[in-house]
Amino acid sequence: MNASLLKMLVFTIGGLIAIVLGSDVTVDAATSIAKALNVSDRIIGLTVVAFGTSLPELVTSVTAAFKGKADIAVGNIVGSNIFNILFVVGTVAVIHPVPFDTSFIPDALAAILSAAVLWILSSKDRKLARGSGFVMLVLFAVYLAQLLIR
């Protein structure tokens, strides 16, 4: 094994450890703050925990985008969501039944709508332009606002 391969392996492992530890600290601290403010577990799960567990994808995707590898960024996000929905939830359900509270139906519909919006915005030119990214960020802000209001 040459020095540059060893260096890349060390950086990869170190980066993964830093991302995981950073996400864990973020989730723990933000959850503690939210609980101190009497925020419901549902809201914590849909915001704080979702943000913290998505932090590695965000960091990886932004880094890939800055390096001109936007296709990796989109693949990472779409792949991660498919993995979380099918593999993670499926694995948990095999171990223990997962109740689906009807209060999550609007959020599940928002997830489906998000996928549809992504598809619509990227289907014309087969890319997601800045304006489309702005639209998605605004839609997320609207989702977050309605989540905190209801």
Secondary structure, 3 states (H helix, E strand, C coil): CCHHHHHHHHHHHHHHHHHHHHHHHHHHHHHHHHHHCCCCHHHHHHHHHHHHHHHHHHHHHHHHHHCCCHHHHHHHHHHHHHHHHHHHHHHHHHHCCCCCCHHHHHHHHHHHHHHHHHHHHHHCCCCCCHHHHHHHHHHHHHHHHHHHHC
